Amino acid sequence: MAQTNHNELAKIVRYAILGHEDYKNTWRIDILENASVITLIGSVPTKKDLIIVEDIAKQQEGVMSVVNELDIKSVQEGEDVVAKGYHIRILPPRR
């Protein structure tokens, strides 16, 4: 397997999530990459969404494993729903 640049896998996972037919702009996800391990942090409204996001990450070439730290949290009435992609972020590596 070819070595990827720093955060390349995180970018691939982000674009895969954003491009997925089930993507919802209520998903609040941070993506952390460390040695081909993707960590998903944040929240999605349903258990089904949580499983979809984890599966999307696992299916990306080069991802060795996925740590799912997503919570299930419904969007509250009146809470801002933002433009596509605003809440799917890539985090720098943990130190």
C-alpha positions in Angstrom: 0.0 0.0 0.0 1.4 3.4 -0.9 2.0 5.8 1.9 -0.4 8.8 2.0 0.3 12.4 2.9 -0.8 13.6 6.3 -4.6 13.8 6.6 -5.1 12.4 3.1 -7.3 9.5 4.4 -9.2 12.0 6.5 -9.9 14.0 3.4 -11.0 11.0 1.4 -13.4 10.0 4.2 -14.7 13.5 4.4 -15.5 13.6 0.7 -17.0 10.2 0.8 -19.3 11.2 3.6 -20.3 14.4 1.9 -20.9 12.6 -1.4 -23.0 9.8 0.1 -26.6 9.6 -0.9 -27.7 9.5 2.8 -25.6 12.5 3.9 -27.6 14.9 6.1 -26.5 18.5 7.0 -27.5 17.7 10.6 -24.4 15.5 11.0 -21.7 17.1 13.1 -18.6 15.1 12.5 -14.9 15.7 13.2 -12.5 13.3 11.5 -9.1 12.5 13.0 -6.5 10.4 11.1 -3.6 8.7 12.8 -1.5 5.9 11.1 -4.4 4.8 8.8 -6.8 4.7 11.7 -9.8 7.1 11.3 -11.5 8.4 14.5 -15.0 9.9 14.1 -16.0 12.4 16.8 -19.3 14.3 17.1 -22.9 13.6 16.7 -25.6 12.3 14.3 -29.3 12.3 14.9 -30.0 8.5 14.7 -28.4 5.1 15.2 -28.9 4.4 11.5 -26.8 7.6 10.6 -24.1 6.5 13.0 -23.8 3.1 11.3 -23.9 4.7 7.8 -21.0 7.1 8.7 -18.9 4.4 10.2 -19.5 2.1 7.2 -18.6 4.9 4.8 -15.3 5.4 6.6 -14.5 1.7 6.7 -15.0 1.3 3.0 -12.4 3.8 2.0 -9.2 2.4 0.6 -6.3 2.7 3.0 -8.4 2.9 6.1 -7.1 0.1 8.4 -9.7 0.7 11.2 -12.3 3.1 12.4 -12.8 4.3 16.0 -16.4 5.5 16.3 -16.8 8.1 19.0 -20.0 9.5 17.5 -23.0 10.3 19.8 -26.6 10.2 18.8 -28.1 13.7 19.3 -31.1 15.0 17.6 -31.1 18.5 16.1 -33.2 20.7 18.4 -36.0 22.8 17.0 -34.7 26.2 16.1 -31.1 25.0 15.9 -29.2 26.2 12.8 -28.8 23.7 10.0 -25.8 24.8 8.0 -24.7 24.5 4.5 -23.4 21.2 3.2 -20.0 20.3 4.6 -19.6 23.0 7.2 -19.8 20.5 10.0 -17.7 17.7 8.6 -14.2 18.8 9.7 -10.7 17.3 9.7 -8.9 17.6 13.0 -5.1 17.8 13.4 -3.5 14.7 15.0 -3.9 14.3 18.8 -0.6 14.8 20.7 
